């Protein structure tokens, strides 16, 4: 950590697994967010790994739970939904009346985010994830598996990671979301190349600037990571308005500053 940052903050990594070798000793490592923090909680691709139940409508258009055989991932219809899950679907992902439609019931994620943001005494909680909103839900859901960085069938036998995109508008209770591109641009990340003249006066600085521009361009690429959605949850009054809300507006600037 830069000395000027380390003097003002107490960083924590929240992770269930053991800390990596060589971790900076100034970084705390905990399985749950510490309580009573005044600052920033940043959850990057966390919510999509919180398990959720899946519902699918039968021939009559009635939502029922989807049951899965752990050995091979084979699915079969389960029972009717609980009143709480049915109400969540009605409000956030209505599929009733459409035979064969699927939805991922996001209640556990809503609760997990409320608990995480609630660990702050004051500050800002930000969730960043692959997400969708009520007006454009995927009709057949997004459940999939990953093994060694490759997409595989979602078999719940412990051999792969299971994930599905997040109904992030439901997590935030309807708070407007913002794309990662818009959020980072508002924070000053442009992806612009350093001035060409710097290559003559400071070649190493120019190369560092090019590398930083490339990293920034990847983060704000509207066809890639820039399409992530951000949900900002202020705790207290001080952090309201720190990030833009709603869709990006104004002319777009390309990742190379064109």
VEXPASE-106859 format. One line per 10 residues: number of its first residue (from 1); their letters; for each residue x negated, y negated, z negated of N, C-alpha, C. Coordinates in pm, 1 decimal. Layout:
BEGIN
NUM> a> X:Y:Z:X:Y:Z:X:Y:Z ~ ...
% end
This chain:
BEGIN
1> xxxxxxxxxx> -83.4:119.6:0.0:0.0:0.0:0.0:-87.0:-124.7:0.0 ~ -49.8:-227.9:76.3:-121.7:-354.7:66.8:-116.0:-408.4:-75.3 ~ -225.8:-468.4:-120.8:-234.7:-513.2:-259.7:-125.1:-612.7:-293.9 ~ -91.9:-702.0:-197.3:8.6:-803.2:-227.5:147.8:-742.5:-243.0 ~ 170.9:-627.6:-177.4:298.8:-557.9:-192.4:299.0:-477.9:-321.5 ~ 191.3:-404.2:-347.3:183.8:-319.9:-466.4:199.6:-400.2:-594.1 ~ 158.5:-525.9:-591.5:167.7:-607.8:-711.7:310.3:-649.1:-743.8 ~ 400.6:-639.1:-645.7:536.9:-689.6:-664.6:642.5:-581.8:-666.7 ~ 610.1:-459.6:-625.3:712.2:-355.7:-614.5:665.2:-227.5:-681.9 ~ 762.5:-142.7:-713.4:734.8:-8.6:-764.5:802.4:89.8:-669.5
11> xxxxxxxxxx> 731.2:139.4:-568.0:794.6:225.7:-467.3:817.5:368.2:-518.2 ~ 930.8:425.3:-475.6:964.4:563.8:-505.5:1002.4:634.3:-376.2 ~ 959.6:759.1:-364.2:1009.6:846.7:-258.4:1108.2:943.1:-323.2 ~ 1225.8:955.8:-264.6:1328.9:1045.1:-319.2:1335.3:1168.0:-229.6 ~ 1294.0:1281.2:-282.6:1280.5:1403.1:-201.6:1283.2:1523.9:-293.9 ~ 1354.7:1628.0:-252.1:1365.2:1748.4:-334.6:1238.1:1834.1:-329.2 ~ 1167.5:1829.1:-218.1:1048.9:1912.8:-204.8:931.9:1852.6:-281.8 ~ 824.0:1928.1:-292.3:705.8:1882.8:-364.7:637.8:1769.1:-288.6 ~ 570.7:1678.7:-358.3:502.7:1568.3:-289.1:387.8:1618.6:-204.2 ~ 357.1:1549.1:-95.3:246.7:1591.4:-9.2:111.7:1569.1:-76.5
21> xxxxxxxxxx> 13.8:1642.6:-32.8:-121.5:1624.6:-84.1:-172.5:1485.9:-46.0 ~ -242.7:1422.4:-136.8:-301.2:1292.7:-108.1:-205.3:1176.6:-117.0 ~ -87.8:1197.3:-175.9:7.9:1088.2:-189.6:-51.8:975.4:-274.2 ~ -34.2:852.9:-229.1:-79.2:736.4:-304.4:-22.3:743.1:-445.9 ~ -108.7:735.8:-546.1:-66.6:749.2:-684.5:28.3:641.4:-732.7 ~ 38.6:531.2:-658.7:130.0:423.9:-697.6:273.5:451.3:-653.5 ~ 294.6:559.9:-576.9:428.4:593.8:-529.4:488.3:700.6:-620.4 ~ 600.7:668.6:-683.7:670.5:767.4:-764.0:738.6:869.7:-675.4 ~ 757.3:991.6:-726.4:820.1:1099.8:-648.8:929.1:1160.5:-734.7 ~ 1052.3:1155.7:-686.7:1165.1:1198.9:-768.1:1269.9:1266.5:-681.1
31> xxxxxxxxxx> 1347.1:1357.1:-741.2:1449.3:1429.8:-666.1:1579.6:1352.4:-654.5 ~ 1592.8:1243.3:-727.6:1714.5:1161.6:-722.7:1674.6:1015.6:-735.7 ~ 1754.0:924.3:-681.0:1719.9:782.3:-692.7:1709.6:740.3:-838.5 ~ 1604.6:668.6:-874.8:1594.0:620.6:-1013.0:1705.5:521.7:-1043.5 ~ 1749.8:520.4:-1167.7:1858.3:431.2:-1207.3:1804.6:294.2:-1246.5 ~ 1891.5:194.8:-1236.7:1858.7:62.3:-1285.4:1763.3:-16.2:-1198.9 ~ 1751.9:18.7:-1070.9:1657.9:-49.7:-982.1:1716.8:-181.2:-933.2 ~ 1632.4:-280.0:-921.4:1667.1:-405.3:-855.1:1578.1:-413.8:-731.5 ~ 1635.3:-390.6:-614.2:1553.2:-389.1:-494.5:1623.5:-322.1:-378.2 ~ 1547.4:-248.0:-298.8:1596.6:-187.9:-175.3:1599.3:-36.1:-186.6
41> xxxxxxxxxx> 1712.6:22.4:-152.4:1723.7:166.7:-134.6:1745.2:191.2:14.0 ~ 1655.4:266.3:77.5:1660.6:287.1:222.1:1670.3:437.2:249.7 ~ 1783.4:479.2:303.0:1809.9:621.2:328.5:1805.1:646.1:478.7 ~ 1694.7:699.3:526.4:1676.3:721.6:669.9:1704.2:868.0:704.3 ~ 1807.6:891.7:785.5:1847.5:1027.1:825.7:1863.8:1118.7:705.1 ~ 1929.4:1068.7:604.3:1961.0:1148.7:485.7:2103.7:1203.1:491.7 ~ 2198.3:1117.5:522.4:2338.3:1158.1:515.8:2371.7:1271.0:612.2 ~ 2302.7:1277.3:726.8:2337.2:1381.6:824.3:2298.7:1521.0:775.8 ~ 2219.0:1529.7:669.2:2181.6:1660.0:614.6:2267.2:1702.2:495.8 ~ 2359.3:1617.3:453.9:2450.9:1655.2:346.2:2561.4:1741.9:406.1
51> xxxxxxxxxx> 2579.7:1864.5:357.5:2676.6:1956.6:419.0:2819.5:1904.2:411.6 ~ 2893.9:1932.2:515.2:3036.1:1896.3:519.1:3116.3:2015.1:570.7 ~ 3243.6:2017.9:533.7:3334.3:2116.9:590.9:3376.8:2073.5:730.5 ~ 3409.5:2172.3:812.1:3456.3:2146.2:948.0:3601.9:2189.5:958.8 ~ 3680.2:2109.2:1026.7:3820.3:2141.5:1052.2:3841.2:2156.9:1202.7 ~ 3929.0:2247.6:1239.1:3968.7:2264.9:1379.6:4118.4:2287.5:1383.2 ~ 4184.8:2226.8:1480.3:4328.9:2240.7:1490.1:4366.4:2371.6:1560.1 ~ 4472.7:2435.8:1508.6:4519.6:2560.2:1567.8:4608.6:2531.4:1688.7 ~ 4673.6:2634.8:1741.0:4756.6:2618.0:1860.8:4873.2:2522.6:1838.8 ~ 4913.6:2509.9:1713.0:5023.1:2417.9:1682.1:4972.4:2277.2:1652.0
61> xxxxxxxxxx> 4841.2:2257.5:1659.8:4784.9:2126.6:1633.2:4762.7:2096.5:1486.4 ~ 4768.8:2199.9:1399.8:4748.8:2180.3:1256.7:4602.5:2203.7:1219.9 ~ 4538.1:2110.5:1150.7:4398.2:2129.7:1111.8:4382.4:2241.2:1008.8 ~ 4281.2:2323.7:1028.4:4247.6:2430.3:935.6:4096.0:2431.2:919.0 ~ 4050.8:2480.9:804.2:3906.6:2492.1:784.4:3846.6:2593.1:881.2 ~ 3722.9:2570.2:920.9:3647.5:2664.9:1001.0:3556.1:2743.0:906.7 ~ 3568.0:2874.7:907.7:3482.6:2961.4:827.4:3372.7:3020.1:915.4 ~ 3255.2:3040.6:857.8:3139.2:3083.5:934.9:3076.3:3205.3:868.3 ~ 3042.0:3305.8:947.6:2970.6:3422.0:895.7:2821.2:3389.4:890.7 ~ 2760.1:3390.1:771.3:2620.3:3346.5:760.4:2522.6:3427.7:844.1
71> xxxxxxxxxx> 2550.2:3554.4:866.8:2452.4:3639.5:935.1:2428.1:3596.6:1078.8 ~ 2532.1:3550.2:1148.0:2515.4:3518.5:1290.0:2584.0:3390.4:1334.0 ~ 2649.0:3319.4:1239.8:2713.7:3193.6:1275.3:2848.4:3208.1:1343.0 ~ 2901.3:3328.6:1351.3:3031.6:3346.5:1417.0:3140.9:3280.0:1334.8 ~ 3229.3:3208.3:1403.0:3333.5:3132.4:1335.8:3468.5:3201.7:1345.4 ~ 3553.3:3174.4:1243.8:3693.0:3216.5:1251.7:3777.4:3119.9:1168.8 ~ 3907.1:3110.5:1198.7:3992.2:3012.6:1131.2:4007.2:3044.5:982.9 ~ 4009.7:2938.3:902.2:4034.4:2950.7:760.2:4171.3:2897.9:724.2 ~ 4188.5:2860.7:598.7:4317.1:2815.4:550.5:4343.4:2669.0:578.9 ~ 4461.2:2621.4:538.4:4495.4:2479.9:557.9:4409.2:2390.5:469.3
81> xxxxxxxxxx> 4402.4:2264.5:506.0:4316.9:2170.7:434.9:4377.1:2130.4:300.7 ~ 4287.4:2092.8:208.3:4334.0:2033.3:84.0:4396.5:1898.1:114.9 ~ 4476.8:1849.5:21.6:4541.9:1719.5:42.9:4438.4:1608.9:59.8 ~ 4328.7:1616.3:-15.5:4225.8:1512.9:-8.1:4156.1:1514.4:127.2 ~ 4120.1:1633.9:176.7:4054.8:1642.9:306.6:4149.3:1602.5:419.0 ~ 4275.4:1642.0:408.0:4373.3:1605.1:510.5:4391.8:1454.0:516.7 ~ 4390.1:1388.0:401.1:4404.5:1242.5:398.7:4281.9:1174.9:459.1 ~ 4161.3:1229.6:430.4:4040.6:1172.5:490.1:4047.5:1182.2:642.6 ~ 4088.6:1298.0:694.0:4100.7:1312.6:838.9:4202.9:1215.2:895.5 ~ 4315.6:1203.7:828.7:4420.1:1114.4:880.3:4367.3:972.9:894.1
91> xxxxxxxxxx> 4286.7:929.9:796.3:4238.9:792.7:797.5:4120.0:772.6:890.1 ~ 4026.8:868.1:890.8:3899.4:842.9:956.8:3874.4:924.2:1082.7 ~ 3937.0:1039.8:1097.5:3908.3:1123.4:1214.9:4034.4:1202.6:1248.9 ~ 4138.3:1136.1:1296.6:4266.9:1203.9:1318.9:4261.2:1301.9:1435.4 ~ 4284.3:1428.4:1405.5:4286.6:1531.5:1510.0:4418.5:1607.8:1511.5 ~ 4504.3:1587.2:1411.4:4631.3:1659.8:1405.2:4711.0:1636.1:1532.6 ~ 4770.6:1744.9:1584.2:4851.7:1736.7:1705.3:4775.3:1763.5:1832.7 ~ 4643.9:1781.7:1823.9:4562.5:1810.0:1941.9:4498.0:1947.1:1926.4 ~ 4558.4:2053.1:1981.9:4503.9:2187.5:1964.3:4358.5:2197.5:2011.5 ~ 4275.5:2263.2:1930.1:4136.1:2286.7:1966.1:4040.4:2173.4:1931.5
101> xxxxxxxxxx> 4091.8:2062.8:1874.8:4003.1:1952.8:1836.2:3931.2:1987.4:1706.9 ~ 3810.7:1934.5:1692.3:3729.8:1960.2:1572.7:3689.3:1828.2:1507.3 ~ 3664.5:1836.5:1378.1:3618.1:1719.9:1302.6:3532.1:1767.5:1186.9 ~ 3437.3:1684.5:1149.7:3351.6:1712.0:1034.9:3396.2:1620.5:920.7 ~ 3442.8:1680.2:812.1:3508.2:1605.4:704.1:3401.3:1541.1:616.8 ~ 3392.6:1409.2:621.0:3279.9:1338.5:563.2:3289.4:1301.4:416.9 ~ 3386.0:1354.5:343.6:3401.4:1316.7:203.0:3274.0:1335.6:120.2 ~ 3201.2:1447.6:133.7:3078.7:1462.2:52.6:2975.4:1353.6:81.0 ~ 2969.6:1307.2:204.2:2875.5:1201.1:238.2:2920.7:1067.6:180.9 ~ 3050.5:1043.1:185.0:3102.4:920.3:124.4:3066.0:915.2:-23.5
111> xxxxxxxxxx> 3085.3:1028.4:-92.3:3056.8:1033.8:-235.3:2907.7:1021.8:-263.0 ~ 2826.3:1086.6:-179.0:2681.3:1081.1:-198.5:2629.3:939.3:-182.3 ~ 2681.6:865.6:-83.3:2635.1:729.3:-63.3:2681.4:638.7:-175.9 ~ 2802.9:656.9:-222.7:2850.8:576.2:-334.4:2762.4:596.6:-457.1 ~ 2720.9:722.1:-481.9:2634.7:750.2:-596.4:2496.2:690.6:-577.0 ~ 2442.2:701.2:-455.2:2308.4:648.0:-429.2:2307.0:496.6:-442.4 ~ 2401.5:429.8:-377.2:2407.7:284.1:-387.6:2435.6:240.2:-530.7 ~ 2509.9:323.6:-603.4:2541.6:291.6:-741.7:2423.3:301.2:-835.8 ~ 2311.2:357.9:-788.7:2191.3:364.5:-873.3:2124.2:227.7:-884.7 ~ 2157.3:136.2:-793.9:2098.6:2.3:-798.2:2171.8:-85.5:-899.2
121> xxxxxxxxxx> 2094.8:-162.3:-973.7:2155.5:-266.5:-1055.5:2185.1:-389.1:-969.9 ~ 2097.8:-413.7:-873.4:2115.8:-525.1:-780.5:2024.1:-501.2:-662.1 ~ 2063.2:-552.4:-546.0:1979.2:-536.9:-428.3:2058.2:-496.2:-306.3 ~ 1998.3:-410.6:-225.3:2059.2:-371.4:-98.6:2033.0:-224.0:-73.8 ~ 2138.2:-149.6:-43.2:2126.7:-9.5:-4.1:2155.2:-0.5:145.4 ~ 2064.8:63.4:220.8:2078.0:73.2:366.4:2071.9:219.8:407.0 ~ 2173.5:265.3:478.0:2175.6:400.9:533.5:2156.8:390.8:684.0 ~ 2064.4:470.3:737.6:2034.2:471.6:880.6:2050.0:614.1:930.7 ~ 2129.7:631.7:1036.2:2153.3:769.1:1080.3:2212.9:773.7:1220.0 ~ 2208.7:896.2:1276.9:2289.3:925.1:1395.0:2434.5:916.7:1350.3
131> xxxxxxxxxx> 2513.9:836.0:1417.8:2647.0:807.8:1365.8:2747.3:787.2:1478.1 ~ 2873.6:787.8:1439.3:2983.1:754.3:1531.2:3090.1:683.2:1449.4 ~ 3179.3:614.6:1520.1:3284.6:538.6:1454.2:3421.7:587.2:1501.0 ~ 3525.1:546.7:1429.5:3659.2:601.4:1447.9:3709.6:589.2:1591.2 ~ 3674.4:480.8:1657.2:3724.9:457.8:1792.2:3661.0:551.0:1894.7 ~ 3552.1:618.6:1858.4:3482.6:703.5:1956.9:3422.8:826.0:1889.1 ~ 3506.6:902.6:1818.7:3459.2:1026.1:1757.5:3434.5:1131.9:1865.8 ~ 3334.4:1217.7:1847.5:3314.2:1328.1:1942.2:3426.8:1430.0:1927.1 ~ 3493.6:1467.3:2035.5:3613.6:1551.5:2023.6:3587.5:1690.6:1969.3 ~ 3465.2:1741.3:1981.7:3436.1:1877.2:1935.4:3329.3:1879.1:1827.0
141> xxxxxxxxxx> 3305.5:1766.1:1763.7:3208.9:1760.4:1656.5:3066.0:1758.9:1706.3 ~ 2971.2:1759.5:1610.9:2829.4:1746.3:1646.2:2740.7:1846.4:1573.2 ~ 2798.1:1943.0:1504.8:2719.0:2038.3:1427.1:2617.9:2110.0:1515.8 ~ 2492.0:2113.4:1470.3:2388.3:2185.1:1543.5:2278.3:2226.4:1446.5 ~ 2181.4:2301.3:1496.5:2068.1:2343.9:1415.5:1937.4:2301.2:1479.4 ~ 1834.5:2289.9:1396.8:1700.3:2258.0:1445.6:1599.1:2348.9:1377.5 ~ 1507.5:2398.7:1458.0:1398.4:2480.2:1405.8:1270.0:2439.2:1476.6 ~ 1170.4:2398.3:1398.4:1042.2:2355.6:1455.6:1060.6:2246.5:1560.7 ~ 1154.8:2155.0:1534.2:1175.9:2043.0:1623.9:1259.3:2073.4:1746.5 ~ 1310.9:2195.2:1758.5:1392.3:2232.1:1874.5:1534.7:2264.7:1831.5
151> xxxxxxxxxx> 1629.1:2225.5:1916.6:1769.4:2251.2:1886.3:1801.1:2398.2:1905.3 ~ 1871.1:2456.0:1806.9:1908.0:2597.7:1809.3:2052.9:2610.8:1762.2 ~ 2117.0:2725.1:1784.4:2253.2:2743.5:1733.4:2256.8:2726.8:1581.0 ~ 2363.7:2666.5:1528.3:2371.8:2638.7:1384.4:2412.0:2761.1:1302.6 ~ 2320.1:2853.1:1283.6:2345.6:2973.7:1206.4:2301.9:2948.0:1061.7 ~ 2393.3:2957.4:964.4:2359.7:2921.1:825.4:2292.6:3035.5:749.4 ~ 2181.9:3085.8:803.5:2111.3:3197.5:739.6:1979.2:3154.3:677.3 ~ 1954.9:3023.4:670.5:1831.8:2972.0:612.7:1715.6:2963.6:709.2 ~ 1736.9:2999.7:835.3:1627.0:3000.2:932.4:1611.0:2867.2:1005.0 ~ 1705.9:2774.1:986.3:1699.2:2645.9:1056.6:1766.5:2538.8:973.2
161> xxxxxxxxxx> 1738.3:2414.6:1008.9:1807.9:2302.0:946.7:1942.5:2283.5:1014.5 ~ 2046.8:2261.0:935.4:2179.6:2232.2:988.4:2207.6:2083.6:972.9 ~ 2262.5:2024.1:1075.2:2288.1:1880.2:1071.3:2409.1:1846.5:1157.1 ~ 2471.2:1734.7:1125.8:2577.5:1679.7:1211.4:2577.3:1529.5:1193.5 ~ 2619.1:1458.8:1297.6:2619.7:1313.2:1292.8:2715.4:1264.2:1184.5 ~ 2703.2:1137.8:1150.3:2771.3:1083.4:1033.0:2882.6:988.0:1074.2 ~ 2999.9:1005.4:1013.6:3107.6:907.4:1028.4:3074.0:789.8:937.4 ~ 2979.8:707.7:981.6:2918.5:608.1:894.1:3015.3:495.5:858.5 ~ 3113.0:470.9:943.0:3212.9:369.7:907.7:3294.9:415.2:788.1 ~ 3321.1:546.0:779.6:3393.2:598.1:663.3:3307.4:588.6:537.8
171> xxxxxxxxxx> 3178.2:616.4:551.1:3086.9:606.2:437.0:3091.7:466.3:377.9 ~ 3098.3:367.1:464.7:3100.3:228.4:419.0:3238.4:173.6:392.8 ~ 3340.3:258.6:403.6:3475.9:212.0:378.0:3526.3:111.1:478.5 ~ 3472.8:116.7:600.9:3518.3:26.4:705.3:3430.9:-96.6:724.1 ~ 3320.9:-106.6:647.8:3227.7:-219.0:666.6:3168.8:-211.5:807.2 ~ 3160.8:-321.1:881.4:3103.5:-316.5:1017.0:2959.7:-265.1:1016.2 ~ 2927.9:-181.3:1114.7:2793.6:-126.9:1128.9:2714.8:-210.8:1227.9 ~ 2584.3:-190.9:1230.3:2498.2:-260.3:1323.9:2400.5:-158.9:1380.8 ~ 2360.5:-177.0:1506.2:2260.6:-87.4:1563.2:2123.3:-116.6:1503.6 ~ 2037.3:-15.8:1506.2:1900.9:-36.5:1459.1:1831.8:-144.5:1541.0
181> xxxxxxxxxx> 1859.8:-148.0:1669.9:1800.0:-250.0:1756.4:1834.4:-390.1:1706.3 ~ 1964.0:-413.2:1679.2:2005.5:-545.7:1634.1:1949.2:-577.7:1496.2 ~ 1947.7:-477.6:1408.4:1898.2:-501.0:1272.9:1750.0:-536.5:1273.3 ~ 1670.3:-460.6:1347.9:1526.7:-486.4:1348.7:1492.9:-616.6:1420.7 ~ 1566.8:-647.6:1525.8:1542.4:-775.6:1593.3:1574.8:-892.1:1500.2 ~ 1679.6:-876.8:1418.6:1712.8:-981.5:1322.1:1603.7:-996.7:1217.0 ~ 1528.8:-888.7:1192.5:1419.8:-891.8:1095.9:1286.5:-929.6:1159.7 ~ 1289.2:-965.8:1288.3:1169.0:-1015.1:1354.2:1091.2:-914.4:1435.0 ~ 1145.7:-793.3:1454.2:1077.7:-691.9:1535.1:1121.1:-710.1:1680.3 ~ 1027.0:-745.5:1768.5:1063.9:-777.1:1906.6:1008.2:-678.3:2008.0
191> xxxxxxxxxx> 897.0:-613.7:1977.4:832.0:-526.7:2075.0:755.7:-602.2:2180.7 ~ 736.6:-733.1:2160.0:667.1:-813.6:2260.5:516.7:-783.4:2258.8 ~ 457.3:-781.0:2377.7:313.1:-760.8:2387.6:239.2:-882.5:2334.0 ~ 118.1:-862.8:2282.1:37.0:-978.1:2240.6:-7.5:-1056.9:2363.5 ~ -41.4:-1182.0:2346.9:-86.3:-1262.7:2461.4:-206.9:-1199.1:2529.5 ~ -206.6:-1198.7:2663.2:-315.1:-1136.9:2738.1:-449.4:-1203.4:2707.8 ~ -448.0:-1331.5:2677.1:-572.6:-1402.8:2647.3:-643.5:-1344.3:2526.3 ~ -567.2:-1278.7:2435.8:-627.5:-1219.0:2317.4:-722.7:-1106.5:2353.9 ~ -701.8:-1044.6:2469.1:-790.3:-936.1:2512.8:-932.9:-986.3:2533.2 ~ -947.3:-1113.4:2564.1:-1080.4:-1171.7:2583.4:-1141.3:-1220.6:2452.6
201> xxxxxxxxxx> -1058.7:-1286.2:2371.5:-1111.4:-1345.9:2247.8:-1120.1:-1245.7:2133.4 ~ -1030.7:-1147.1:2131.4:-1028.0:-1049.1:2021.3:-978.3:-915.6:2076.7 ~ -1065.9:-840.9:2146.9:-1023.4:-715.5:2211.1:-962.2:-615.6:2113.4 ~ -1022.0:-601.6:1994.8:-966.9:-506.6:1899.0:-830.0:-552.0:1849.6 ~ -815.9:-680.7:1824.3:-685.7:-733.1:1783.9:-580.7:-713.9:1891.9 ~ -623.4:-728.9:2017.3:-530.6:-708.4:2128.2:-483.5:-563.2:2132.8 ~ -576.1:-468.3:2113.0:-539.1:-327.1:2114.2:-445.1:-294.2:1998.0 ~ -474.3:-352.0:1881.1:-384.3:-330.0:1767.7:-246.1:-387.5:1797.3 ~ -242.9:-503.9:1860.3:-115.4:-565.2:1896.5:-38.0:-481.8:1997.0 ~ -109.0:-423.8:2094.4:-43.3:-336.6:2191.6:16.3:-214.0:2124.3
211> xxxxxxxxxx> -61.3:-154.5:2030.3:-10.6:-36.4:1959.9:113.6:-71.5:1878.4 ~ 108.8:-184.7:1809.2:224.3:-226.6:1730.0:345.0:-255.1:1819.4 ~ 321.1:-314.6:1936.0:431.6:-342.4:2028.5:494.9:-213.4:2078.3 ~ 410.3:-113.2:2105.0:463.8:15.0:2150.2:548.4:81.7:2043.7 ~ 501.9:75.7:1917.8:580.0:134.4:1808.6:712.4:60.6:1791.0 ~ 707.1:-71.9:1798.5:829.2:-150.9:1784.3:926.5:-122.5:1898.6 ~ 873.7:-110.2:2019.6:959.6:-83.3:2135.3:1032.3:48.8:2119.8 ~ 964.3:148.4:2062.3:1029.1:278.2:2040.5:1142.1:265.9:1939.1 ~ 1120.7:186.3:1835.6:1221.0:171.5:1730.6:1344.8:96.2:1777.6 ~ 1330.9:7.0:1876.2:1445.8:-73.8:1920.1:1498.3:-32.4:2057.1
221> xxxxxxxxxx> 1446.6:75.3:2113.0:1491.6:122.9:2244.0:1641.1:155.6:2237.0 ~ 1726.8:85.7:2313.8:1870.8:110.1:2303.7:1911.9:249.1:2350.1 ~ 1825.8:316.9:2426.1:1855.8:452.6:2468.6:1796.7:558.4:2378.0 ~ 1733.9:515.6:2268.2:1670.3:609.2:2175.4:1698.0:570.9:2032.0 ~ 1588.9:546.6:1955.6:1605.0:516.7:1813.4:1681.0:386.7:1789.3 ~ 1677.3:295.8:1884.7:1750.1:170.9:1868.0:1900.3:188.4:1858.2 ~ 1949.6:306.8:1898.7:2093.2:333.3:1891.9:2137.2:387.2:1756.3 ~ 2042.2:415.9:1665.6:2081.0:448.7:1529.1:2175.9:342.1:1476.4 ~ 2266.5:382.4:1386.9:2352.2:285.7:1320.0:2299.1:259.8:1179.3 ~ 2310.1:133.9:1137.0:2272.1:93.8:1002.0:2397.3:52.6:925.2
231> xxxxxxxxxx> 2407.6:101.5:803.2:2511.6:58.5:709.8:2442.7:-12.0:593.9 ~ 2474.1:-137.8:572.4:2414.9:-216.0:463.9:2518.2:-236.2:353.9 ~ 2482.5:-194.3:232.3:2570.8:-206.7:116.9:2505.5:-296.7:12.6 ~ 2541.5:-424.6:7.4:2482.9:-513.0:-94.8:2535.4:-476.8:-233.5 ~ 2448.5:-486.0:-332.2:2486.5:-467.7:-472.7:2456.0:-599.5:-542.9 ~ 2559.3:-669.9:-586.9:2541.0:-805.2:-636.9:2550.6:-903.8:-522.4 ~ 2530.8:-1029.8:-552.2:2553.4:-1134.8:-453.6:2429.7:-1175.5:-375.1 ~ 2311.0:-1144.5:-424.9:2189.6:-1202.1:-367.2:2160.0:-1151.6:-226.7 ~ 2205.2:-1030.4:-193.1:2164.4:-969.3:-65.6:2273.2:-971.3:40.3 ~ 2382.2:-1039.1:17.3:2485.2:-1051.3:120.3:2429.9:-1131.7:238.0
241> xxxxxxxxxx> 2455.1:-1081.3:359.2:2416.2:-1154.8:478.4:2271.5:-1137.4:519.5 ~ 2197.8:-1043.8:455.9:2058.7:-1023.9:495.5:2046.5:-958.9:633.4 ~ 2144.7:-876.9:669.8:2143.4:-809.9:800.1:2266.5:-850.8:878.8 ~ 2257.3:-850.3:1012.1:2375.6:-881.0:1093.5:2478.6:-770.7:1080.4 ~ 2602.7:-801.9:1110.8:2709.4:-702.6:1112.1:2776.1:-705.2:1247.4 ~ 2832.9:-591.0:1284.9:2902.5:-582.5:1412.4:2806.5:-560.5:1527.2 ~ 2858.2:-559.8:1651.3:2774.5:-531.0:1767.6:2673.4:-640.2:1793.9 ~ 2565.1:-602.3:1860.8:2462.3:-698.3:1895.2:2517.2:-800.6:1993.6 ~ 2481.5:-925.8:1971.6:2528.9:-1030.5:2060.3:2410.4:-1105.4:2118.4 ~ 2435.5:-1178.4:2225.5:2329.4:-1257.6:2286.8:2251.0:-1175.0:2386.2
251> xxxxxxxx> 2168.7:-1242.0:2467.7:2091.2:-1171.2:2569.4:1988.5:-1079.2:2507.4 ~ 1975.7:-961.5:2564.9:1878.1:-864.3:2513.9:1740.4:-897.0:2566.2 ~ 1642.1:-879.5:2478.6:1502.7:-895.5:2517.9:1441.0:-758.2:2531.0 ~ 1380.1:-727.0:2642.2:1324.2:-594.7:2664.7:1212.1:-564.3:2569.4 ~ 1178.8:-434.4:2550.6:1079.6:-394.9:2452.7:941.5:-450.6:2480.9 ~ 913.3:-491.0:2602.6:781.2:-545.5:2633.9:782.0:-697.4:2638.1 ~ 891.8:-756.7:2590.7:899.7:-901.8:2585.2:934.4:-964.4:2719.5 ~ 991.9:-888.5:2811.3:1027.2:-944.0:2941.2:1159.4:-1018.4:2935.2
% end
